[in-house]
């Protein structure tokens, strides 16, 4: 997922995806704590995707605030 794909989505779609990624991050942390995690790089990918979505949401909110 890249920022260009995220910019094309609506804020509601972004929030839904953010919730899904946070759930996945929780599950990955749980797997890591119980030594069941196979792909440790996935934690980093999920964290960065969460940050990307939050950045795009903040940009959209700032743009909406400046237009109003």
BELTA-V493951 format. One record per pair of residues at least 4 apart in sequence whose C-alpha atoms are under 8 Angstrom apart, sorted by the first residue. I is the first residue (numbers start at 0). GAP is how many residues later the second one is. Records with the same first field share a line. If there is no record, write none. Layout:
I: GAP + GAP
This chain:
0: 4 + 5 + 48
1: 4 + 50
2: 4 + 49 + 50 + 53
3: 4
4: 4
5: 8 + 47 + 50
6: 49
8: 4 + 5
9: 4
10: 4 + 46 + 49
11: 4
12: 4
13: 4 + 39 + 43
14: 4
15: 4
16: 4
17: 4 + 32 + 35 + 36
18: 4
19: 4
20: 4 + 25 + 28 + 29
21: 4 + 28
22: 4
23: 4 + 22
24: 4 + 18 + 21 + 22
25: 4
26: 4
27: 4 + 9 + 15
28: 4 + 14
29: 4
30: 4 + 5 + 6
31: 4 + 5
39: 4
40: 4
41: 4
42: 4
43: 4
44: 4
45: 4
46: 4
47: 4
48: 4
49: 4
50: 4
51: 4
52: 4
53: 4
54: 4
55: 4
56: 4
57: 4
58: 4
59: 4
60: 4
61: 4
62: 4
63: 4
